[in-house]
Amino acid sequence: MLDEQAKKTMLRKIPHGLYVCGVKDGEDVNGFTASWVMQASFKPPLVVNCVNQSSISHSMIKASGVFALSILEAGQKELAQKFFKPMRRVGNKFEEVEFYLGETGCPIITEALGYVECNVVGAIEQGDHTVFVGEVIAAGVHREGDPLLLETTGWQYGG
């Protein structure tokens, strides 16, 4: 029998970074705070990004086949928070955030530590999230620093 409280407690102990995932569909761009992200392969360089199936960004990734991950620095909690609410509730999340469009056309946060851009090469739709597998086709370092971790924000996502 599954102990719901134990499951929630233990799943929340899995460490996660916080990233802003930039997406596009045609001329439209959006971004969301992602935490279920990890490297999955060296050759080719693959990243796994789990995205809520009910989000606008999910539809945009499916349509365009690309996404970018801006790696946030420890201390950029407020920046991450700007990308938590759905676009349909807050409108343009990039309105007050400096960004540029990468090779994929996805938005990349200028103040982030750096970024990776990915072409989607696989997807598994299970549960309420889709596991997008992205091949890294571009990357850049803006500056050095320690990454922002979910556990340091006091927020919880998962469990």
Order of alpha helices (4+ residues) and beta strands (2+ residues): alpha-beta-beta-beta-beta-alpha-beta-alpha-alpha-beta-beta-beta-beta-alpha
